[in-house]
Amino acid sequence: MKLDIRYFAWLRERVGTAAEQVETKATTVAGLIDELRARDEGYAYAFSDLASIRAAVDQSLVAFDAPLAGAREVAFFPPMTGG
């Protein structure tokens, strides 16, 4: 399946792009992260501390075990803070 992937803040800096389209066999967000980590050191570094990352599938916050079936977009970003 093809997915649009978006990276925000320091994740974007570590992987070197704000967005890309990827072909994946992953069935969950966690599986997608595993595939991305295997790409190169930048991705491995970006996804080295999952406690510091949030994910959204089609603009809805999800857990890493969320399914990707029918998804079009996955976004990764640091936890949000308010003030």
One Martini backbone bead per residue (centre of mass of N, CA, C, O) as a GRO file, in nm:
protein
   83
    1MET     BB    1   0.100   0.034   0.017
    2LYS     BB    2   0.031   0.374  -0.008
    3LEU     BB    3   0.190   0.648   0.172
    4ASP     BB    4   0.165   0.941   0.340
    5ILE     BB    5   0.440   1.110   0.490
    6ARG     BB    6   0.480   1.299   0.796
    7TYR     BB    7   0.709   1.546   0.931
    8PHE     BB    8   0.793   1.693   1.250
    9ALA     BB    9   1.027   1.883   1.340
   10TRP     BB   10   1.287   1.685   1.444
   11LEU     BB   11   1.206   1.461   1.249
   12ARG     BB   12   1.257   1.613   0.988
   13GLU     BB   13   1.560   1.661   1.040
   14ARG     BB   14   1.648   1.355   1.066
   15VAL     BB   15   1.525   1.255   0.777
   16GLY     BB   16   1.519   1.513   0.555
   17THR     BB   17   1.192   1.547   0.557
   18ALA     BB   18   0.844   1.634   0.545
   19ALA     BB   19   0.778   1.441   0.289
   20GLU     BB   20   0.635   1.119   0.176
   21GLN     BB   21   0.620   0.833  -0.032
   22VAL     BB   22   0.520   0.498   0.059
   23GLU     BB   23   0.592   0.160   0.045
   24THR     BB   24   0.393  -0.087   0.225
   25LYS     BB   25   0.346  -0.386   0.453
   26ALA     BB   26   0.225  -0.264   0.680
   27THR     BB   27  -0.042  -0.290   0.946
   28THR     BB   28   0.106  -0.082   1.133
   29VAL     BB   29   0.265   0.168   1.278
   30ALA     BB   30   0.494  -0.004   1.395
   31GLY     BB   31   0.570  -0.137   1.124
   32LEU     BB   32   0.644   0.126   0.985
   33ILE     BB   33   0.869   0.207   1.176
   34ASP     BB   34   1.047  -0.036   1.118
   35GLU     BB   35   1.089   0.029   0.819
   36LEU     BB   36   1.211   0.311   0.858
   37ARG     BB   37   1.454   0.236   1.039
   38ALA     BB   38   1.588   0.052   0.801
   39ARG     BB   39   1.686   0.267   0.596
   40ASP     BB   40   1.850   0.457   0.814
   41GLU     BB   41   2.007   0.648   1.050
   42GLY     BB   42   1.799   0.881   1.056
   43TYR     BB   43   1.553   0.705   1.117
   44ALA     BB   44   1.662   0.558   1.362
   45TYR     BB   45   1.697   0.817   1.528
   46ALA     BB   46   1.406   0.932   1.512
   47PHE     BB   47   1.295   0.625   1.629
   48SER     BB   48   1.445   0.567   1.920
   49ASP     BB   49   1.204   0.739   2.089
   50LEU     BB   50   0.874   0.668   2.128
   51ALA     BB   51   0.801   0.858   2.377
   52SER     BB   52   0.861   1.121   2.163
   53ILE     BB   53   0.609   1.011   1.992
   54ARG     BB   54   0.356   1.081   1.756
   55ALA     BB   55   0.049   0.967   1.593
   56ALA     BB   56  -0.122   0.992   1.269
   57VAL     BB   57  -0.427   0.890   1.109
   58ASP     BB   58  -0.591   1.079   0.920
   59GLN     BB   59  -0.582   1.307   1.163
   60SER     BB   60  -0.562   1.081   1.398
   61LEU     BB   61  -0.491   0.987   1.691
   62VAL     BB   62  -0.259   0.716   1.771
   63ALA     BB   63  -0.148   0.419   1.823
   64PHE     BB   64   0.100   0.192   1.729
   65ASP     BB   65  -0.136  -0.044   1.693
   66ALA     BB   66  -0.257   0.078   1.458
   67PRO     BB   67  -0.414   0.049   1.176
   68LEU     BB   68  -0.367   0.087   0.802
   69ALA     BB   69  -0.624   0.026   0.684
   70GLY     BB   70  -0.713   0.274   0.449
   71ALA     BB   71  -0.486   0.456   0.456
   72ARG     BB   72  -0.313   0.774   0.351
   73GLU     BB   73  -0.199   0.901   0.632
   74VAL     BB   74   0.112   0.970   0.814
   75ALA     BB   75   0.204   1.119   1.127
   76PHE     BB   76   0.495   1.272   1.283
   77PHE     BB   77   0.541   1.382   1.633
   78PRO     BB   78   0.568   1.556   1.892
   79PRO     BB   79   0.458   1.638   2.169
   80MET     BB   80   0.218   1.833   2.293
   81THR     BB   81   0.186   2.170   2.404
   82GLY     BB   82   0.078   2.399   2.643
   83GLY     BB   83  -0.019   2.758   2.769
   0.00000   0.00000   0.00000
